[in-house]
Amino acid sequence: MRLLKLSLRTRIFISMTALVLLASILIAAVTIYQYKEEAEEYHRERLERKEERIQIAINNALKSTTYPVNEQNLPSIFRERQRIYQISEEHSLTINIYSLSGELLVRSEGVFSKDTTDIQLNRLILDTLASLYDKKYLVKSEKNGERFLTSYTYITDIRSKPLGILHLPYLEDDDLITRELLEFLRRLGEVYLLMLLIAIIVAYFLSKYITRSLKTISETIDQTRLDKRNKRIDIGDASEEIYSLVNAYNSMIDELEESAAMLAKSEREAAWREMAKQVAHEIKNPLTPMRLTVQSFQRKFDVEDPNILQKLQEYSNTLIQQIDTMSSIASAFSNFAQMPAQKNETLDVTKIVGLALDIFNEDYIIFPSEKEEVIAKFDRTQLIRVVTNLVKNAIQAIPENRIPKIIVDVFSENEEVIITVADNGIGISEDNKKKIFEPKFTTKTSGMGLGLGMVKNIVQTYKGSITFTSQKGKGTVFKVRFPKE
């Protein structure tokens, strides 16, 4: 499970290195096995050759002896002129001759040793030798830490009649083969060590090359956003699988851009429809009293009426008032719809906030004029609009039966400018907290509800944010945060 959590590049690197290590171990194991097989085959063939030559020498001894050739005379025949010792010395092999019943008759060594030679052959050996077609039986054994390959065959006369059993104990001397094997394994280890170093280097660069395209795709996918134009992936040299993945991503980006464009268009249309409904609703409000005023004046107009001038004045004042209301409605919607331009003027935020507060005559607005400078890049006009809208909302949130208090503060924090406006008004209810920045939302009997929406629009344009904390019946604190640069 831990291996699956590793990166693809690391897994490729580990897999290639492990593959070379596994190959070297397998080759070493196969080599050792092959050497052992060849060693056993070599000893068996060598023993068979010696056995053939010894059989020829024994047959020659049987032909040239003066003793009658039978089982009882075998010890005398082979002790005659020390023939058994001559044959053993000539072929560098110990020779033991047993009777057909398995009793030791004669041996080539001068001193008999119970540790190396059996006086009586095992019955199993006799039965097995008698049952074999070629009358030749090989037995592997180990004595005193040495391995022996022992051969048992019949000694026959010229008529192929068995006379005795020839026993040849052959010591498997593997010192030479072992030295050759160790030398070969040493050289093989050196070669594979070099191959391992080369494999590590190749695996490093190959895994880096293979995952380079995937890394590019991963970085591009991480940067994919719905609210901006995404870049297509262009990879010049890559495998067919990578090309398929890239083509799938590019197709997804094209579809995403089409969907985003349609969604944005739909949202804009919905927003403008909603805005049009709001504008129509707000304009109808003053039109109704204007229509009633005109109709009333039309019905009651009398040139000879002595109060005609006064009535005309009242009529005119009513119309002007409603026209001013319509003008303020148009201005409010115009200000909300207008996107603020980023002029990025370098200015003292503390000073500009003080200038924005000068238009208010309320003496309960507290702003320490001796605060230190806070330099940032912002548009002067837009900053004044942000402050005035927040202060206006604070003034309107304070009930008449309460001593009003509004505190405005400016300070810097972690390369950001913080502006806070705190009031002791009625606060914001839980139901209204989610709607507070929505256009046309308002809890006041007058106004369009566009002020806070416009403030949020301005602040977000400058990569800032606006938040608030509020307690019902105790007051609200708005906090505007934007970067200095």
Disulfide bonds with the S-S distance in Angstrom:
none
